[in-house]
Amino acid sequence: MDIPEYVLIEYLLPKNYGKPKIEIGNYYLSWNDKSPGIPQKEISELKTFLRNAITYFGIMFEVLNSVWKTKNFQKQQLPREFNPFVRILHCNKMRKISYDLYMAPDGSTFIDRLERIGISKVNGLTKGNGITEDQARESMLHLKWTLGELLFNRRGLSKATAFGRVD
């Protein structure tokens, strides 16, 4: 379903979304220019998710490199978009919001936000399309966008981070 950008901005995205400064240890989130950001109330949840995910970055990178270095994989020479990714998923308690963190074989790490919007009843939008009340109750609209890329700040490398501790 292709939804025009003005419809997303005007009707589907709340006005209180922002792009706060997010830093975890020596990692920081470089926001995607086209991302609307996140609501203020999700900042601590996103930071907690990233803090937990960062502890697995070394393992994720090793797994990707071992897959990348296999002889069978190198022979296939797949285009970049078909390269393997490691994904970590986080769902909030109400399971309406989730964050997906993807790491590529080169170590680049991106974060997506997925929001589920349920259709609660038959209304003008659903009535004319032959959707029953039961189908409307079970229907979900998913909005997904890339929040940005998680980058490593090499200038601020502290002794604590160098030894594996992430604040």
Buried (B, 14 or more C-beta within 10 A) or exposed (E): EEEEEEEEEEEEBEEEBEBEEBEBBBBBBEBBEEBBBBBEEBBEBBBEBBBEBBEBBEEBBEBBEEBBEEEEBEEEEEEEEEBBBBEBEBEEEEEEBBBBBBBBBEEEBBBBBBBBEEBEEBEEEBEEEEBEEEEBEEEEEEBEBBBBBBEBEEEEEEEEBEEEEBE
